[in-house]
Amino acid sequence: MSAAPDGTAVDTSERPAAGAFAFIFTRLPALLRISCGLTGAVVALAVRTPPVRTELLLPAVAVLTAWSIWYTLRAWRHGIGIPLFAGDVVLTTAACLAVPVLVAPEVLPGEASWIAVLASTTVITAQTTAPPRLSIPAGLLVTAAYVAGVQAAGNSTEASAHAATLLAQTGCAALLTAVMRRRMTRADAAFLVNQRAAREALIARTARAAERQQNRDLHDTILATLTMVGQGAVTGPSEALRERCTDDLRTLAALAEARSMPNTARLDEQLRAVLARLPGLPVNADLPPCTVPPPVAEAIAESAHAALSNVARHAPGAATVLRLRRLAGTVAVEVIDDGPGFDPATVPAHRYGLREAVRGRMATVDGRAVIDSTPGRGTRIRLEWPDVG
């Protein structure tokens, strides 16, 4: 899951384009804010000629630097929500209004002051971290505050010049973000259509395979018996014929029962059966009822078995969790352990376990396996199947 620019959660398995958008426009503003904050602090302290008031400049720089660090850490871990966006705009607006006591007159011209850079950074990041109804007014607010502060400092030329720059930055960033959001929505819509088509194709393949199997069973039993009788191979009472007919009736009954069964399987029950196959591995299981097509249930259950078997083999004493969830159109099973972990990039290519027993098996039902592990920090394997029907 990622945080969207409006602060809401984005399911990256269901909306991969939205997830990528949220990832990019969380990381980039965070990096821009920290680089601007640290550089601005150095520049601000370098020129302290009057009317700059050092007793105000030092706490202002300390607050803005601390905010830049907090902003970056918070954005990196939890995404950028409305409170973080609003705090950034408020602090920047206050700094702009305080230009007369924070910026020396000789560095104001040419849009080169540290407050000018701070204002530009804020209006750009605002467009990528909040919806337009908030981000555009925020850009206008910062622009107005900058103009007021620089006018108060006695430099109307700089106020007009950088105001034009800030307005252009607000407009261009807002337009670029709007285009990307529109493309993102279209891409995710196409992705969902493709996933739905893949699921329908899987169900159709399953039905065709079952029909072919039934035809083979009928050909090998009942039709063969009828053909034998019709061709006169049996001319009188025959014990062998009676036994064969009895077997054929059992086959018919089994086929009729199979036809009456629903085309879904209980994934939670199959996962419990997997745990029963590993009695020596203590697992904290959270398995609410969940139905999926039988091939999907089998693929997920066997992939989970392979993951749990790896825990039993490589981290037998680790605390292990098996969790099943159905959220936002995705069935997800997680196998989590606090064992020694490993670096997935160092797994040799010839190793079958993760490549085929987990990833390969999930790919056969149009699912995927996400493996997250770090040496010394345990392992999390997430098995996902997009249920968009």
BELQUI-V950743 format. One line per field, one symbol per residue. phi: phi as a letter, one per 30 degrees, with the letter a starting at -180 (. if undefined). burial: 1 if it has 9 or more other C-alpha atoms within 8 Angstrom, else 0. A space follows every 50 residues. Layout:
phi->???
burial->???
This chain:
phi->.bcdecjddcdddcbddddddddddcddedddddddddddddddddbbde ddcedcddddddddddddddedddddcbiccdededddddddeddddcee ccbdedcddihcdddddddddddddddccbdedcddeddddddddddddd dddjbdddeddddddddddddddddddddddddddddddddddddddddd ddddddddddddddddddddcddddddddddidccaebdddddddddddd deddddddddddcbbddddddddddddbddcdbdcbbdeacbeeddeddd dddddddddddddcbdcddbbcbcbbbhibcbbccbbcddiacedcdedd ddeddcdcddddddcicabccbbbeibibbcccbbdccd
burial->01111110011101111111111011101111110111011011100100 11100111011101100110111111001111011001101111111111 11110011101111111111111111111110001101111111111111 11101001111110011011101100100010011011001100110110 01100100000001001110111110011000010000000001100100 11001000000000111101100110000000100010001111011111 11111111111100100111111111001111111111111110000000 000111111111101111101011101111111111110
